[in-house]
Amino acid sequence: MTDFKKSAMQKLNESSDSMEAWWDSSPLIFKAWEKEMIEKASDKELIREQLKVLFDPDNPSDTLFSGVTTNPKLTRAVLNLIPEDVNPIVDDIIASNPAESDSELAWEVYKSITKKGAALYMPLFEKSDYTKGYVSAQVDPREVTDIKKMLAQGLALKSLSPNIMIKCPGSKEGIYVIQLLTSIGVPTNATLVFNVPGAMEVAKAVKRGYEIGQRNGVDYSQWRSVITIMIGRFEGRPEFVESAESVGIELTEELKRWTGIAIAKKAHRLLNDESNGYKSKLLLCSARPGPGEGNVYHIEKVAGGNLVYTLNPEIIDDFMRICKDKDIYSQIDEPVPSDIMGKLEKIPYFVEGYAEDGIKKEDFINHTSFKFTRDQFSGSMNEIEEYVVERKNKLQK
């Protein structure tokens, strides 16, 4: 019998009472991923037990993953990973809605997969008295400036299950939709946020919406707000390299990793400053391994915070492997090294993303990180539509 040893994921989750780990993919693929992880492991029994702690479909109310984030890109992956499970769903939607366009059918597929995944987390949602077990569902990323469409889609997604949390983009219009949803007690997750000014604008909007709701007697017993900062995506753009070169600084892997960490630490401090009265919890995603072969600074250096870290299957694999023998402890309040900050503060790209008012709300959608990610997510919605067309053609033969 293999002696059980806590995984890096467990140690991360235990680095503070308010640290949360979420699954950044559809819950529907967990079993397939678990099987793949066990098959390639040298100590299969240990990995089997460690993964069972993360999420046990047979006991979903007792799980380390206390929430889920999804998006069109991740949903598209579901269609490839478990076609035997989802194709009957897709085919039934096509057959039951002959008058709908391919775009409308794709949206129905997205909603159906989301609803099925949310059901897996309802036991945790109920057991935790509605504090955990939320599953994020994203409005169409092709509509980041259309307030009416985003609001309608958000309400439609929320109707799928009580534990659905609506993901809206960090555009000026998306932030307003978040305020509207908050004012009526709908839980939200701000996505497509990459920097401190973006996070602060969302936090202020949530606070305004919450105050409106409170005055109107809205029930907030089944409500949460999280603000996602996609740290790896902010630091990964070529414009960052160009900006560093313009002031004579070489953007090393170490400097890149500390960039996202610096932004995360500042956003965490501001969101948890009681004098600000913010109602939102920081959520981090898009972690990258490194610097070097033995580190995952993006996760290690923010451990112990009052925050959520949502991790996709690939980074969980990396983190559990790279940090399996490392001590994961609270480092959220440790400052970024002064020599690192000295370099970063000379780079215009970093400075505007680090200052609370470094980017105007109207300009969020023009930031290179926003444009790149929006286009990627929009492409995934298009791919879901293409998948529907393929299934439709097969059914017609």
C-alpha positions in Angstrom: 0.0 0.0 0.0 1.4 3.4 -1.0 1.8 5.9 1.9 -0.4 8.9 1.1 1.5 12.1 0.6 -0.2 15.5 0.1 0.1 16.9 -3.4 1.2 20.4 -4.2 -2.4 21.2 -4.9 -3.4 20.2 -1.4 -0.6 22.2 0.1 -1.6 25.2 -1.9 -5.2 24.9 -0.7 -4.0 24.6 2.9 -1.7 27.7 2.7 -4.5 29.8 4.3 -8.1 29.3 5.4 -9.3 31.6 2.6 -7.2 30.2 -0.2 -9.4 28.4 -2.8 -8.5 26.2 -5.8 -10.9 25.9 -8.7 -11.0 23.6 -11.7 -10.4 25.6 -14.9 -12.2 23.4 -17.4 -15.5 21.6 -17.7 -16.2 19.2 -14.9 -17.3 16.7 -17.5 -13.7 16.0 -18.6 -12.3 15.4 -15.1 -12.6 11.6 -15.3 -10.8 11.5 -18.7 -8.0 13.7 -17.4 -7.7 11.7 -14.2 -7.4 8.5 -16.3 -4.6 10.0 -18.4 -2.7 11.3 -15.3 -2.9 7.9 -13.6 -1.8 6.0 -16.8 1.4 8.0 -17.1 2.3 8.1 -13.4 5.1 6.0 -12.0 3.2 5.7 -8.7 -0.3 5.1 -9.9 -1.9 4.5 -6.6 -0.5 7.7 -5.0 -1.7 9.8 -8.0 -5.0 8.1 -7.9 -5.5 9.0 -4.2 -4.2 12.6 -4.8 -6.6 13.2 -7.7 -9.5 11.8 -5.7 -8.9 14.5 -3.2 -9.2 17.2 -5.9 -12.6 15.9 -7.1 -14.5 12.7 -6.4 -17.5 12.3 -8.7 -18.9 9.7 -6.2 -18.7 12.3 -3.4 -18.9 15.7 -5.0 -19.9 17.5 -1.8 -16.4 16.9 -0.4 -13.9 18.2 -2.9 -10.7 20.3 -2.9 -11.9 22.1 -6.1 -14.5 24.4 -4.6 -15.6 26.0 -7.9 -15.2 25.8 -11.6 -14.4 28.2 -14.4 -15.3 27.6 -18.0 -15.1 29.5 -21.3 -15.8 28.8 -25.0 -12.2 27.6 -25.5 -12.5 25.0 -22.7 -16.0 24.0 -23.8 -14.7 23.4 -27.3 -12.1 21.1 -25.8 -14.9 19.0 -24.3 -16.3 18.2 -27.7 -12.9 16.6 -28.7 -12.1 15.0 -25.3 -15.4 13.2 -24.6 -17.3 13.0 -27.9 -19.1 9.8 -26.9 -20.7 11.8 -24.0 -21.5 15.1 -25.7 -22.4 14.0 -29.3 -25.8 12.7 -28.2 -26.5 16.0 -26.5 -25.4 18.0 -29.7 -27.5 15.7 -31.9 -30.6 16.0 -29.8 -30.3 19.8 -29.8 -30.0 19.8 -33.6 -33.0 17.5 -34.0 -35.1 19.4 -31.5 -34.5 22.8 -33.0 -34.7 22.6 -36.8 -35.6 26.3 -37.2 -32.6 27.6 -35.3 -29.4 29.0 -37.0 -26.1 27.3 -36.6 -25.0 30.1 -34.3 -28.1 29.6 -32.1 -27.5 25.9 -32.0 -23.9 26.4 -30.9 -25.1 28.6 -28.1 -27.6 25.9 -27.0 -24.8 23.4 -27.0 -22.7 25.7 -24.9 -25.5 26.1 -22.4 -26.3 22.4 -22.3 -22.7 21.4 -21.5 -22.5 24.2 -18.9 -25.7 23.0 -17.2 -24.5 19.4 -17.1 -21.3 20.4 -15.5 -23.0 22.7 -13.0 -25.1 19.7 -11.8 -22.0 18.0 -10.6 -21.3 20.9 -8.2 -24.8 21.3 -6.8 -24.1 19.0 -3.8 -21.1 21.2 -2.8 -23.2 24.4 -3.4 -25.9 23.1 -1.1 -23.6 21.6 1.6 -21.6 24.9 1.8 -24.7 27.0 2.3 -24.1 28.5 -1.1 -20.5 29.7 -0.5 -18.9 27.2 -2.7 -19.7 25.1 -5.8 -20.1 27.9 -8.2 -19.6 27.2 -11.9 -18.7 30.1 -14.1 -20.5 30.4 -17.5 -19.3 33.1 -20.0 -21.4 35.3 -22.2 -20.5 35.3 -25.9 -17.0 36.9 -26.2 -18.0 38.2 -29.6 -20.4 40.6 -27.9 -18.0 42.4 -25.5 -19.5 45.8 -26.3 -23.2 44.9 -26.6 -24.8 45.6 -23.2 -28.2 44.3 -24.1 -27.0 41.0 -25.6 -24.6 40.3 -22.7 -27.3 41.1 -20.1 -29.8 38.8 -21.9 -27.2 36.0 -22.2 -26.2 36.4 -18.6 -29.7 36.0 -17.4 -30.3 33.0 -19.6 -27.2 31.3 -18.3 -28.1 32.0 -14.7 -31.5 30.3 -15.3 -29.7 27.0 -16.0 -28.8 26.3 -12.4 -28.7 28.1 -9.0 -25.0 27.7 -8.8 -24.2 29.4 -12.1 -21.9 32.4 -11.9 -21.9 34.7 -14.9 -18.6 35.6 -16.6 -18.6 39.0 -18.2 -15.7 40.7 -19.9 -13.7 43.5 -18.5 -14.7 45.9 -21.2 -16.4 49.2 -20.2 -19.7 47.7 -21.3 -19.1 44.4 -19.7 -18.3 46.1 -16.4 -21.6 47.9 -16.5 -23.4 44.6 -17.1 -21.6 43.2 -14.0 -23.0 46.1 -12.0 -26.5 45.5 -13.3 -26.3 41.7 -12.5 -24.9 42.5 -9.1 -27.7 44.9 -8.4 -30.2 42.0 -8.7 -28.2 39.4 -6.9 -26.7 37.5 -9.7 -23.2 36.2 -8.9 -20.5 37.3 -11.4 -16.9 36.6 -12.5 -15.2 39.3 -14.3 -13.0 37.8 -17.1 -10.7 39.4 -19.7 -9.1 41.4 -16.9 -5.3 41.6 -17.1 -4.1 44.4 -14.8 -4.7 46.5 -11.7 -6.8 49.3 -13.3 -9.2 46.7 -14.8 -9.6 44.9 -11.5 -10.3 48.1 -9.7 -13.0 49.3 -12.1 -14.8 46.0 -11.7 -14.5 46.1 -7.9 -16.0 49.6 -7.9 -18.8 48.5 -10.2 -19.6 45.5 -8.0 -19.7 47.7 -5.0 -22.1 50.1 -6.6 -24.3 47.3 -7.8 -24.3 45.7 -4.4 -25.3 49.0 -2.7 -28.2 49.4 -5.1 -29.3 45.9 -4.4 -29.1 46.4 -0.7 -31.3 49.5 -0.9 -33.8 47.4 -2.9 -33.8 44.5 -0.5 -32.2 42.0 -2.8 -31.3 38.6 -1.4 -27.5 38.1 -1.5 -27.5 34.7 0.3 -26.6 32.9 -3.0 -24.2 35.5 -4.4 -20.5 35.9 -4.9 -18.2 38.2 -6.9 -14.8 37.2 -8.2 -12.5 39.2 -10.4 -10.2 37.2 -12.6 -6.8 38.5 -13.5 -5.2 36.5 -16.3 -1.6 37.1 -15.2 0.2 34.9 -17.7 -1.6 36.5 -20.6 -0.7 40.1 -19.6 3.0 39.3 -19.4 3.0 37.1 -22.5 2.4 39.7 -25.2 5.2 40.7 -27.6 4.3 44.4 -26.9 5.7 43.9 -23.4 9.1 42.7 -24.9 9.1 45.8 -27.2 8.3 48.1 -24.3 11.1 46.7 -22.2 13.6 46.9 -25.1 12.6 50.6 -25.6 14.1 51.4 -22.2 17.1 49.0 -22.5 15.8 46.2 -20.4 15.9 42.5 -21.4 12.7 40.8 -20.5 13.9 37.5 -19.0 11.6 34.7 -18.0 12.1 35.6 -14.4 11.1 39.2 -15.0 8.0 38.1 -16.9 6.9 35.8 -14.1 7.4 38.5 -11.5 5.3 40.9 -13.6 2.1 38.9 -13.2 2.9 38.3 -9.5 3.4 42.0 -8.8 0.1 42.8 -10.4 -1.6 40.0 -8.5 -0.1 41.1 -5.1 -1.2 44.7 -5.6 -4.7 43.8 -6.7 -5.0 41.4 -3.7 -3.9 44.2 -1.3 -6.4 46.7 -2.7 -9.3 44.2 -2.8 -8.7 43.2 0.8 -8.2 46.7 2.2 -11.3 47.0 4.4 -11.3 50.8 4.0 -12.2 50.3 0.3 -15.3 48.4 1.1 -15.0 46.1 -1.9 -17.1 43.0 -2.1 -15.1 41.0 -4.6 -12.5 38.3 -4.2 -9.4 38.1 -6.4 -9.3 35.1 -8.8 -6.1 34.3 -10.7 -5.7 32.2 -13.8 -3.4 31.6 -16.8 -0.5 30.5 -14.6 2.7 29.6 -16.4 5.6 27.3 -15.2 8.9 28.8 -14.3 11.2 30.6 -14.1 13.6 27.7 -14.6 12.7 24.1 -14.3 12.0 23.8 -10.6 9.5 26.6 -10.0 6.0 27.7 -10.6 6.3 31.2 -9.2 2.9 32.3 -10.5 1.4 29.9 -7.9 4.0 29.7 -5.2 4.5 33.4 -4.7 0.8 34.1 -4.2 0.0 31.1 -2.0 -1.8 31.9 1.2 -3.9 34.8 -0.1 -7.5 35.5 0.4 -8.0 34.6 -3.3 -9.1 31.9 -5.7 -6.7 30.2 -8.1 -8.3 28.5 -11.0 -6.0 26.0 -12.7 -6.4 24.1 -16.0 -5.4 20.5 -16.4 -2.1 21.3 -18.0 -0.8 23.6 -15.2 -2.1 21.3 -12.5 0.0 18.5 -14.1 3.0 20.8 -14.2 2.5 22.2 -10.6 2.0 18.7 -9.0 5.1 17.4 -10.8 7.4 20.4 -10.4 6.5 21.2 -6.8 5.7 17.7 -5.5 8.6 17.9 -2.9 8.5 21.7 -2.3 7.0 23.4 0.7 4.0 25.5 -0.5 3.5 28.2 2.1 2.0 31.6 2.4 4.0 34.2 0.4 1.2 36.6 -0.6 2.4 39.4 1.7 6.1 39.0 0.8 7.1 42.0 -1.4 8.4 41.6 -5.0 12.3 41.8 -4.8 13.4 45.4 -5.0 15.8 44.8 -7.9 12.9 43.2 -9.9 10.5 46.1 -9.1 13.3 48.6 -10.0 13.4 47.2 -13.6 9.7 46.7 -14.0 8.9 50.3 -13.0 11.0 51.5 -15.9 8.9 49.6 -18.5 5.9 51.7 -19.7 3.8 48.5 -20.5 4.1 47.4 -16.9 3.6 50.8 -15.3 0.3 51.4 -17.0 -0.9 47.9 -15.9 0.3 48.4 -12.3 -1.0 51.8 -11.6 -4.6 52.0 -10.3 -5.5 54.5 -13.0 -2.9 53.5 -15.5 -5.4 52.6 -18.3 -8.7 54.3 -18.9 -11.9 52.2 -18.8 -12.7 53.1 -22.4 -9.3 51.7 -23.4 -9.5 48.3 -21.8 -10.7 46.7 -25.0 -7.8 48.1 -26.9 -5.1 46.6 -24.7 -3.1 43.9 -26.6 -3.9 41.3 -23.9 -7.7 41.9 -24.2 -7.7 41.9 -28.0 -5.6 38.7 -28.2 -7.7 36.8 -25.7 -11.1 38.0 -27.0 -10.1 36.9 -30.5 -9.0 33.5 -29.2 -12.3 33.0 -27.2 -14.3 34.3 -30.1 -12.6 31.8 -32.4 -13.6 29.0 -30.0 -17.2 30.0 -30.3 -16.9 29.9 -34.1 -15.3 26.4 -33.7 -18.3 25.2 -31.6 -20.5 26.4 -34.4 -18.4 24.5 -36.9 -18.7 21.4 -34.8 -22.5 21.7 -34.8 -22.4 22.0 -38.6 -20.3 18.9 -38.9 -22.8 17.0 -36.7 -25.7 18.3 -38.6 -24.2 17.2 -41.9 -23.7 13.7 -40.5 -27.2 13.5 -39.3 -28.6 14.5 -42.7 -26.7 11.8 -44.6 
